[in-house]
Amino acid sequence: MTSLARKNLFNDIPRLLMAQAGIVFAVSLVTIQIGILRGFLRSTSLMVQDSQADLWVASKDMVSLTLTLPLPYPQLNQAQAVAGVERAEPLLLRNALWRDAKQRIAPVTVVGLDPQGKLLSPGALSETSLQQLSQPYSLITDHINLGALNLKKVGDKAAIGSVQAKLLGLAHHIQSTAYDPLLFTSLASAKVYGSATLPRANAAPQAPVLQPFGARDNITYILVQAKPGENLQLIKQRLNSALPDTQAYTRRELMQKIQSYWVQRTSIVFILGLGAAVGIIVGVVIVSQILYASVKDHLREFGTLKAIGLSDRDTYAIVIEQALWMALLGYVPSMTLCLALGAWTSVFKGVIILITPGMGIAIFGMTVVMCTTSALFALQRVTQVDPAVVFSA
């Protein structure tokens, strides 16, 4: 039976190639849509994931990474004084407008951090590179943002609002597709950038003297590192009690909260899920049509086999094996294509198409189910074959 299944499958190569092209398209569409969704959700919390902080303290009204209320700067010292806390560092997120050398504007997100800090290092920069952010109005961004910001190389200058900005360095894999270009700078520079107004075109960028943070200033998050051996849940309770109107999260908890926001309060899951569903439908239709046509072209052979005693079970085995071969021959090139595309988009576009081994196994299972489900339509035609068809003209 195995040889007959392969014979029927490979008897018409052009038809086989057409079927495999349809399967590759369908499987690739499903894989890419799911991979983009998983990669997108992961990228929304990439800053949290890559930090070395054990706990993040945020406003109790925090909804997502950039959708939150500010914290009073004095709460940083209060957090540092909590029992079990090794160190506490501030983080400031501010929206701003970028004006490049051609006077074009673009939205950006300024991330202010402590250049001497150890709990957040964009793109795994060396400690020396990070400390260089102490230079006034210097910044670091992901290399994929160069085009959007109209920058060519390290050392180029532009303006954020009415304030000058100099590209100090480039990092990798720190930009999320969910946010505007992230610009990492010192806490003092971020404070000025966040309040700078956009001047008229061709106005010379300003460089006001940086002022230290005071009691009236605000920050967005407090990053906390616990002392070795301390219980994080106990420190969370202490922080929540010591800092009014705040909520402390472990890294995992905060990542889940951020990702839940994008899943529950945006349409990203519906849009990408709809694309995946369309891929499955396309695959089922194409495979069922090809298998049905193949069965129809070999009705005499099936009639002959039934005339000499071929059982329905053996008939099912032939058609289902054809479907399994089609699933395997479609899955391998499709997954190869998706992995190559994912590597390219990650390096050159900063778009993560996250394909894990577990996801690969699940996609293969889906491909098998898709092809065997399609075989059921063809089986209805086979089981109705009258052995007398062999003797018809």
C-alpha positions, 0 to 999 in steps of 0.5 A: 500500500505504501508504494501505491500511495507514493505512486499516486502522489508522485505520478503528476509532479506539476500537480504535486508542486502546486499542492506543496506550494499551497501547503508551504504558503498556508503553513508559512502564513500561520507560522509567521503570524503566530511567531510575530504575535509571540515576538511582539508580546515578548518585545513589549517587555524586553526592557524588563526582561533584560534588566538586572532588577529583582523588583520594579516599583511602579504607580498603583495605576500602572497599566503598561510600560509606557502607560503609567503615572509618575512617582515622586523622586523622594520615594527612591531614597525611601525604597533604598531604606527598606529592609532587604534592599541592596540598591535602588535606581530610578528610571524615567520614561518621557515622550518627546519629539525628535527633529533630525538634520533635515528638520523632520519630526518624529515621536520618540520615547526617552529613557532616562537612567543612572549612568553609574547604575547596574540594574539596567544596561541597554543592549548589554553595553559595557559599564564604560559605554554606559557611564559615557551617558554622563556627558550632557545630552548624549544618547544611545539607541538601537541600530535599527532606529538609524533610518527612522531618526535620519542618523548615519553614524555615532557622533551625529547630532539632532534635537529633541524638542528644542534641546540638542542631542548627540548619538553616543553609541548604538546597541542591539536588540533593545527596540520593541516594535510596540513603542516609538524609537527608544533613546537611552540617556542620563536621568538629568538629560531625560528630564530636560528632553521630556519638558522641551518644547518643539521650536520652529524649523531651522532654530538652533538647538539649545543646551541648557545647564543640567540640574540635579533631581530634587524633591519636586521632580518625578520618575517613572519606575524604581528598580530594586535589587534585593540583598542575597538570600532575601525573600522577594515577596517579603520585600514587595510587601515592605515596599508597598507599605513604605511607598504610598500609591505604589505597587512592586512587581517581580520581573516575571509579574511585570512582564506578564502584566505588560503582555496582558495589556496588549492581549486584552486591551488591543486588537493585535491578537485578533488581527494576527489570529485572523491571519493564521485562521485564513492560512489554515482555511487556505491549506485545507481547501488546497490540499482537499482539492488536490487529493480529490483530483488525485483520487478522481484520476485513479478511480479505475485503479481503486475500482480494480483493487476493490474488485480483488478485495481491497478493504475500506481500511486499506483504502483509507491508509492509501489516501491518508498516507498521501496526506501525510507525505504532503504534510511532511513535504510542505512543512520542511521547506515552510519552516526553513523559510520561516526560520530564515525570514525570522533571522533576517527580520531580527537583525535588519528590521528589529522585528522578532518572529519568535519560533521555539522548538515547542511551537515548531512541533505544534505547527507540524501537528497542525499541518498533519491535522490540516492535511488528514482533515483534507483527506476526509473529503477525498475518502468520501469519493473513494469509498463510493467507488463501484468495482464495476467501474473497472469494466466500464468503457 
